[in-house]
Amino acid sequence: MKPPSEPARKVIPITPVAADASSEGEIVSLYEAQKKIYPRSISGLFSRWRWGMVFLTQLVFYGLPWLEWGQRQMVLFDLGARRFYIFGLVLYPQDFIYLTGLLIISALSLFLFTAVAGRLWCGFACPQTVYTEMFMWIEHKIEGDRSARLRLDKGPWTLEKVRKKFLKQIAWLAVAFWTGFTFVGYFVPIRELGGELLAWQGSWQIFWVLFYGFATYGNAGYMREQVCKYMCPYARFQSAMFDKDTLIVTYDVARGEPRGPRNKTVDYKAKGLGDCIDCTLCVQVCPVGIDIRKGLQYECIGCGLCVDACDSVMDKMQYPKGLIRFSTQNGVAQRWSQAQILRRVLRPRVLIYTAVLAALCVAMLASLVTRTPLKVDVVRDRAALSRIVAGGKLENIYRLQIMNATEGPRRYRISARGLQGLEVASETEVAIGAAESRWVAVRLQIPYGSATSGSHAVQFDVEALGTAAHVSEKSVFLVPR
């Protein structure tokens, strides 16, 4: 007997449903496409400060490689020659300690500024902020203000839309690749780099110009606030450096709530409303698209544009400014005056950061001022450790690398001490050109039998003739059994 056939099973696709679905059966995707932010332009104190920092940082960045110091580029990190030129200084790999000191000073400065006033670096001087501001300015000039850009992107593709988008891309690429060219110009003499690129020479230079150009184009043109939100580690650990006396962008909840629209002719306080008219202008001007009225958020870069926007609205409504302002959590909670807030700036952690930072800066400056513009490395010649030569002398051979860290040619005298009868049997004076290094073969001799067998400490003395520069380096003299 044939068994009855089973009814066909209906396969129902399962779509993830968010926990806060508003009604039964509503399908909500767990993932949402990134929404493009259209920041609105605003003028005010902090907006002017931001543009001032844009001009200052880019004047230094774009202009410094073109300045000359004597017959060379003023600032050049010549990796091929292993020399760093910074104004009148010539630094070698042996001066790596200065880079370490600079990194420590930069880190402590970041801690200090963050403890005092939050993310000032992010809001006003970070390259991501600066180039994003430049690219948005170009976009604003070509495509129009916020409402015009919204209409343009939502509208159909027309000849006018294609023209504006094309011009914007050309302007972005020009700024991006000039930025990449300038950056590489800090590592290759920029005038030589320009000639090589025009002749389409130098494969690695071309690669890095394109690499940094596309990085600037992508980060400032498209990723923008996503770099600050998801890629920058500073936003994640800034809370460890904040406290309740750190100056941050704050919204005065007690004064602003409950928010809502109102008529200027009506007494809004009688209706139970706060000073916030819920115009959302603070959100529209925010470059990272957050609502500061929800409290401090890690995405906030402390640029202060929401302060400018809110103050402009308060002026129009004839309300007191400062609904959104730079203040501290303690200052807002306890209704402190500006003087009381500023007095809390000099708290113990700030004083400690300042003292350590000042000590490091003084130590590094003193080290640079007293730095000897002469470097010497001693290497024993392993091919001839020790030998007996004519005249009954015992000889060891060394190789000295003498580096002239000055901008002019120098003559150097070589001498040695440490053993009885020790003498330099090779050339005792050498000439080295400006900012050059030279390997010199040096032969040391002692009378045979004047020293016991084994290893004996000796010292090389190299002095620059006509100056006070003097360096001593230790080595050993081997006496065979």
C-alpha positions as CSV (number, residue, x, y, z in Angstrom):
1,M,0.0,0.0,0.0
2,K,1.4,3.3,-1.0
3,P,1.9,5.7,1.9
4,P,0.1,9.1,1.7
5,S,2.3,11.9,0.4
6,E,3.3,14.7,2.8
7,P,2.0,18.2,2.2
8,A,4.5,20.5,0.6
9,R,6.4,22.7,3.1
10,K,6.3,26.4,2.6
11,V,9.7,28.0,3.0
12,I,9.5,31.5,4.6
13,P,12.6,33.6,4.4
14,I,13.7,35.0,7.8
15,T,14.8,38.5,8.0
16,P,16.4,39.9,11.2
17,V,14.0,42.0,13.1
18,A,15.2,44.8,15.4
19,A,14.2,44.6,19.0
20,D,12.5,47.9,18.9
21,A,10.2,47.2,16.0
22,S,7.2,49.5,16.3
23,S,4.6,47.0,15.2
24,E,4.3,43.2,14.9
25,G,5.4,42.0,11.6
26,E,7.4,45.1,10.7
27,I,10.7,44.1,9.1
28,V,13.7,46.3,10.0
29,S,17.2,45.7,8.7
30,L,19.9,45.4,11.4
31,Y,22.3,47.4,9.2
32,E,21.8,50.8,7.8
33,A,23.7,52.5,5.0
34,Q,25.9,55.4,6.0
35,K,23.9,58.6,5.6
36,K,25.8,61.5,4.1
37,I,26.1,64.6,6.3
38,Y,25.5,68.0,4.7
39,P,27.0,70.5,7.2
40,R,25.6,73.9,7.1
41,S,27.9,76.9,6.9
42,I,28.0,79.2,9.9
43,S,29.9,82.3,10.8
44,G,31.1,83.1,14.3
45,L,34.0,83.2,16.7
46,F,34.9,79.5,16.5
47,S,34.3,79.3,12.8
48,R,36.9,82.1,12.4
49,W,39.3,80.4,14.7
50,R,39.0,77.2,12.6
51,W,39.7,79.0,9.4
52,G,42.6,80.8,11.0
53,M,44.1,77.4,11.9
54,V,43.5,76.2,8.3
55,F,45.4,79.1,6.9
56,L,48.2,78.9,9.5
57,T,48.8,75.1,9.2
58,Q,48.6,75.0,5.4
59,L,50.8,78.1,5.0
60,V,53.4,76.2,7.0
61,F,52.8,72.8,5.3
62,Y,52.8,74.0,1.7
63,G,55.3,76.8,2.1
64,L,58.1,75.3,4.3
65,P,59.5,72.9,1.6
66,W,60.1,75.8,-0.7
67,L,62.2,77.8,1.7
68,E,66.0,77.5,1.5
69,W,68.7,77.7,4.2
70,G,72.0,78.5,2.6
71,Q,72.3,76.3,-0.5
72,R,69.8,73.6,0.6
73,Q,66.2,73.1,1.5
74,M,65.4,74.5,4.9
75,V,63.5,71.4,6.2
76,L,64.4,68.1,4.5
77,F,64.4,64.5,5.8
78,D,66.8,63.0,3.4
79,L,66.3,59.3,3.9
80,G,68.6,58.3,1.1
81,A,71.6,60.2,2.6
82,R,70.4,59.4,6.2
83,R,70.4,63.1,7.2
84,F,67.7,65.3,8.5
85,Y,68.1,69.0,7.8
86,I,66.0,71.3,10.1
87,F,66.9,74.9,9.7
88,G,70.6,75.1,10.8
89,L,70.7,71.6,12.3
90,V,72.0,68.5,10.6
91,L,70.8,65.3,12.3
92,Y,72.1,61.8,11.7
93,P,70.6,58.4,12.6
94,Q,72.7,58.6,15.8
95,D,70.5,61.6,16.8
96,F,67.4,59.4,17.0
97,I,67.0,60.3,20.6
98,Y,65.7,63.7,19.6
99,L,62.9,62.1,17.6
100,T,62.0,60.1,20.7
101,G,62.0,63.3,22.8
102,L,59.8,65.0,20.3
103,L,57.3,62.2,20.3
104,I,57.2,62.2,24.1
105,I,56.7,65.9,24.2
106,S,53.9,65.6,21.6
107,A,52.1,62.9,23.6
108,L,52.4,64.9,26.8
109,S,51.1,68.1,25.0
110,L,48.1,66.1,23.8
111,F,47.4,64.9,27.4
112,L,47.8,68.4,28.7
113,F,45.5,70.1,26.1
114,T,42.9,67.3,26.4
115,A,42.8,67.6,30.3
116,V,42.4,71.4,30.0
117,A,40.1,71.8,27.0
118,G,39.1,68.5,25.5
119,R,39.6,67.8,21.8
120,L,41.1,71.1,20.7
121,W,43.5,69.3,18.4
122,C,40.7,67.4,16.7
123,G,38.5,70.5,16.2
124,F,41.1,73.0,15.0
125,A,44.4,71.5,13.9
126,C,44.1,67.8,13.0
127,P,44.9,67.2,9.3
128,Q,41.7,65.3,8.9
129,T,39.7,68.3,10.2
130,V,41.7,70.8,8.2
131,Y,41.5,69.0,4.8
132,T,37.8,68.1,5.4
133,E,37.1,71.8,5.9
134,M,39.0,72.7,2.7
135,F,37.2,70.1,0.7
136,M,33.8,71.1,2.0
137,W,34.6,74.8,1.2
138,I,35.3,73.7,-2.4
139,E,32.0,71.7,-2.4
140,H,30.1,74.7,-1.1
141,K,31.5,77.1,-3.7
142,I,30.7,74.8,-6.6
143,E,27.5,73.0,-5.6
144,G,26.0,75.7,-3.3
145,D,24.8,75.8,0.3
146,R,23.4,72.9,2.3
147,S,19.9,73.0,0.8
148,A,21.3,73.4,-2.7
149,R,23.6,70.3,-2.2
150,L,20.6,68.3,-0.9
151,R,18.5,69.2,-3.9
152,L,21.4,68.5,-6.3
153,D,22.1,65.0,-4.9
154,K,18.4,64.0,-4.7
155,G,17.6,65.3,-8.2
156,P,18.0,63.5,-11.5
157,W,21.3,63.6,-13.5
158,T,21.3,66.7,-15.7
159,L,23.9,68.5,-17.6
160,E,24.2,71.1,-14.8
161,K,24.6,68.3,-12.2
162,V,27.3,66.6,-14.2
163,R,29.2,69.9,-14.7
164,K,29.2,70.7,-11.0
165,K,30.2,67.2,-9.9
166,F,33.0,67.1,-12.5
167,L,34.3,70.5,-11.5
168,K,34.2,69.5,-7.8
169,Q,36.1,66.3,-8.5
170,I,38.8,68.1,-10.5
171,A,39.3,70.7,-7.7
172,W,39.5,67.9,-5.1
173,L,42.0,66.0,-7.1
174,A,44.1,69.1,-7.6
175,V,44.3,69.8,-3.9
176,A,44.8,66.2,-3.0
177,F,47.7,65.6,-5.4
178,W,49.4,68.9,-4.5
179,T,49.2,67.8,-0.9
180,G,50.8,64.4,-1.8
181,F,53.5,66.2,-3.8
182,T,54.2,68.6,-0.9
183,F,54.4,65.8,1.6
184,V,56.9,63.8,-0.5
185,G,58.8,67.1,-0.9
186,Y,59.8,66.9,2.8
187,F,61.7,63.7,2.0
188,V,63.0,64.5,-1.5
189,P,64.3,68.0,-2.5
190,I,61.0,69.4,-3.7
191,R,62.5,71.2,-6.8
192,E,64.2,68.0,-7.9
193,L,61.0,66.1,-7.2
194,G,59.0,68.5,-9.5
195,G,61.4,67.9,-12.3
196,E,61.3,64.1,-11.9
197,L,57.6,64.0,-11.9
198,L,57.3,66.2,-15.0
199,A,59.8,63.8,-16.7
200,W,57.8,60.9,-15.3
201,Q,60.9,59.6,-13.5
202,G,61.4,58.2,-10.0
203,S,59.0,55.3,-9.5
204,W,58.9,55.3,-5.7
205,Q,58.4,59.1,-5.7
206,I,55.5,58.8,-8.1
207,F,54.0,56.0,-6.0
208,W,54.1,58.0,-2.7
209,V,52.7,61.1,-4.3
210,L,49.8,59.1,-5.7
211,F,49.4,57.2,-2.5
212,Y,49.1,60.3,-0.2
213,G,47.1,62.1,-2.9
214,F,44.5,59.4,-3.0
215,A,44.5,59.1,0.8
216,T,43.8,62.9,1.1
217,Y,41.1,62.6,-1.6
218,G,39.4,59.7,0.0
219,N,39.6,60.8,3.7
220,A,38.7,64.5,3.2
221,G,36.3,64.1,0.3
222,Y,34.3,61.0,1.2
223,M,35.1,59.4,4.6
224,R,35.2,62.7,6.5
225,E,33.5,62.2,9.9
226,Q,33.8,58.4,9.6
227,V,37.5,58.7,10.1
228,C,36.9,60.6,13.4
229,K,34.2,58.2,14.5
230,Y,35.5,54.8,13.5
231,M,39.2,55.0,12.6
232,C,40.8,57.5,14.9
233,P,41.8,55.9,18.3
234,Y,41.9,59.2,20.1
235,A,38.2,59.4,20.3
236,R,38.1,56.0,22.0
237,F,40.5,56.8,24.9
238,Q,39.8,60.5,25.4
239,S,37.5,59.7,28.2
240,A,40.5,58.5,30.2
241,M,41.9,62.0,30.0
242,F,38.7,63.9,30.7
243,D,37.4,64.8,34.1
244,K,34.5,67.0,35.4
245,D,36.7,70.1,35.1
246,T,37.7,69.7,31.5
247,L,36.4,72.4,29.2
248,I,34.0,70.7,26.7
249,V,31.1,71.8,24.5
250,T,28.1,71.6,26.7
251,Y,24.3,72.1,26.5
252,D,22.7,73.8,29.5
253,V,19.8,71.4,30.0
254,A,18.4,73.3,33.0
255,R,18.1,76.4,30.9
256,G,17.1,74.9,27.6
257,E,14.5,72.3,28.5
258,P,11.7,71.7,27.7
259,R,12.5,72.7,24.2
260,G,10.0,73.6,21.5
261,P,9.1,76.2,18.9
262,R,7.4,79.5,20.0
263,N,6.4,82.9,18.9
264,K,8.6,85.8,19.9
265,T,5.6,87.8,21.0
266,V,4.4,85.1,23.5
267,D,5.9,84.7,26.9
268,Y,7.5,81.2,26.4
269,K,8.2,80.9,30.1
270,A,4.6,81.1,30.9
271,K,4.0,78.2,28.6
272,G,6.7,76.2,30.5
273,L,9.3,76.3,27.7
274,G,13.0,76.6,28.0
275,D,15.3,78.7,25.9
276,C,15.9,76.0,23.2
277,I,13.5,76.7,20.3
278,D,14.4,73.2,18.8
279,C,15.6,74.8,15.5
280,T,18.2,71.9,15.1
281,L,20.7,74.4,13.7
282,C,23.3,73.1,16.1
283,V,22.8,69.7,14.5
284,Q,22.9,71.1,10.9
285,V,26.3,72.8,11.4
286,C,27.9,69.8,13.1
287,P,30.6,68.3,10.9
288,V,30.1,64.8,12.5
289,G,26.3,65.1,12.5
290,I,25.6,64.7,16.3
291,D,23.1,66.4,18.5
292,I,25.0,68.0,21.3
293,R,21.8,68.4,23.3
294,K,22.0,64.7,24.0
295,G,25.1,65.3,26.1
296,L,28.8,64.7,25.5
297,Q,29.5,62.0,22.9
298,Y,32.7,60.5,21.8
299,E,32.1,61.7,18.2
300,C,32.2,65.3,19.3
301,I,35.5,66.9,18.0
302,G,35.0,70.1,20.1
303,C,35.0,72.4,17.0
304,G,32.5,74.9,18.6
305,L,30.4,75.4,15.5
306,C,27.2,74.5,17.4
307,V,28.1,77.3,19.8
308,D,28.3,79.8,17.0
309,A,25.0,78.5,15.6
310,C,23.1,78.6,18.9
311,D,24.5,82.1,19.8
312,S,23.2,83.4,16.5
313,V,19.7,82.0,17.2
314,M,19.8,83.5,20.8
315,D,20.7,86.9,19.3
316,K,17.7,86.7,17.0
317,M,15.4,85.6,19.8
318,Q,16.9,88.3,22.1
319,Y,17.8,85.6,24.6
320,P,21.1,85.5,26.5
321,K,23.9,83.7,24.7
322,G,25.6,80.6,26.1
323,L,22.8,78.0,25.9
324,I,25.5,75.9,24.2
325,R,28.9,76.9,25.3
326,F,32.4,75.7,26.3
327,S,32.1,74.9,29.9
328,T,32.8,72.0,32.3
329,Q,30.5,69.4,33.8
330,N,31.0,70.9,37.3
331,G,30.5,74.4,36.0
332,V,27.2,73.6,34.4
333,A,25.9,71.5,37.4
334,Q,26.9,74.0,40.0
335,R,26.2,77.1,37.9
336,W,29.8,78.4,38.2
337,S,30.9,81.7,36.7
338,Q,33.5,81.8,34.0
339,A,36.1,82.9,36.6
340,Q,35.3,80.0,38.9
341,I,35.6,77.6,35.9
342,L,39.0,79.0,34.9
343,R,40.3,78.8,38.4
344,R,39.7,75.0,38.3
345,V,42.0,74.7,35.3
346,L,45.0,74.8,37.6
347,R,44.2,71.5,39.2
348,P,46.9,68.9,40.2
349,R,46.9,66.8,37.1
350,V,47.2,69.9,34.9
351,L,50.1,71.2,37.0
352,I,51.9,67.8,36.8
353,Y,51.5,67.6,33.1
354,T,52.8,71.2,32.7
355,A,55.8,70.7,35.0
356,V,56.9,67.5,33.2
357,L,56.3,69.0,29.8
358,A,58.3,72.1,30.6
359,A,61.1,70.1,32.0
360,L,61.3,67.9,28.9
361,C,61.2,70.9,26.6
362,V,64.0,72.7,28.5
363,A,66.1,69.5,28.6
364,M,65.7,68.9,24.8
365,L,66.4,72.6,24.0
366,A,69.5,72.5,26.2
367,S,70.7,69.3,24.5
368,L,70.2,70.8,21.1
369,V,72.1,74.0,22.0
370,T,75.0,72.1,23.6
371,R,75.1,69.4,20.9
372,T,78.5,68.7,19.5
373,P,78.3,69.0,15.6
374,L,80.6,66.0,15.3
375,K,79.9,62.2,15.3
376,V,82.4,59.5,15.5
377,D,81.9,55.7,15.3
378,V,84.8,53.2,15.8
379,V,84.9,49.8,14.2
380,R,87.7,47.3,14.5
381,D,89.1,45.9,11.3
382,R,88.3,42.2,11.7
383,A,90.5,41.2,8.8
384,A,93.7,42.1,10.7
385,L,93.1,42.0,14.5
386,S,96.7,42.4,15.6
387,R,100.0,42.1,13.8
388,I,103.7,42.8,14.2
389,V,105.1,45.3,11.7
390,A,108.5,46.7,10.8
391,G,110.4,48.4,13.6
392,G,109.3,45.9,16.2
393,K,105.8,47.5,16.6
394,L,102.6,45.7,17.5
395,E,99.7,47.2,15.4
396,N,95.9,47.2,15.5
397,I,93.8,48.6,12.7
398,Y,90.5,50.4,13.1
399,R,88.0,52.2,10.9
400,L,86.6,55.5,12.1
401,Q,83.4,57.0,10.7
402,I,83.7,60.8,11.2
403,M,80.5,62.8,10.5
404,N,80.6,66.5,10.0
405,A,77.3,67.8,11.2
406,T,78.0,71.4,10.2
407,E,77.2,73.4,7.1
408,G,80.9,74.1,6.3
409,P,84.0,71.9,5.5
410,R,86.1,71.0,8.5
411,R,89.5,69.5,9.3
412,Y,89.8,67.0,12.1
413,R,92.8,65.8,14.1
414,I,92.8,62.1,15.3
415,S,94.8,61.0,18.4
416,A,94.7,58.0,20.8
417,R,95.6,57.3,24.4
418,G,95.4,54.5,27.0
419,L,98.6,52.5,26.6
420,Q,102.3,53.3,27.1
421,G,103.9,54.3,23.8
422,L,100.6,54.3,21.9
423,E,100.8,56.3,18.7
424,V,98.8,56.9,15.5
425,A,100.8,55.5,12.7
426,S,98.4,56.6,9.9
427,E,97.2,60.0,8.8
428,T,96.3,62.2,11.8
429,E,94.4,64.9,10.0
430,V,91.5,64.5,7.6
431,A,89.3,67.0,5.8
432,I,85.5,66.4,5.5
433,G,83.1,68.4,3.5
434,A,79.9,70.1,4.8
435,A,77.3,67.7,6.2
436,E,79.3,64.7,5.0
437,S,80.7,61.6,6.6
438,R,83.9,59.7,5.8
439,W,85.4,56.4,6.8
440,V,89.0,56.7,7.8
441,A,91.5,53.8,8.3
442,V,93.5,54.3,11.5
443,R,96.5,52.3,12.6
444,L,97.5,52.2,16.2
445,Q,101.0,50.9,17.3
446,I,102.8,50.2,20.5
447,P,106.3,48.9,21.1
448,Y,106.3,45.1,21.1
449,G,106.3,43.7,24.6
450,S,105.3,47.0,26.3
451,A,101.9,45.5,27.2
452,T,100.7,42.2,28.6
453,S,98.6,39.9,26.4
454,G,94.9,40.4,26.3
455,S,92.5,43.3,25.6
456,H,93.4,46.8,26.7
457,A,91.1,49.8,26.7
458,V,92.1,52.7,24.5
459,Q,90.4,55.9,23.6
460,F,90.2,57.8,20.3
461,D,90.1,61.6,20.4
462,V,88.8,63.5,17.4
463,E,88.8,67.3,17.5
464,A,87.7,69.8,14.9
465,L,90.5,72.2,14.2
466,G,89.6,75.8,14.8
467,T,86.5,75.0,16.9
468,A,85.8,73.6,20.3
469,A,84.1,70.5,18.9
470,H,85.7,67.4,20.4
471,V,84.5,63.7,20.7
472,S,86.1,60.8,22.5
473,E,85.2,57.2,21.7
474,K,86.4,54.0,23.4
475,S,87.7,50.9,21.8
476,V,90.2,48.0,22.7
477,F,93.7,47.2,21.7
478,L,94.5,43.5,21.4
479,V,97.8,42.1,22.4
480,P,98.3,38.4,21.3
481,R,99.9,35.8,23.5
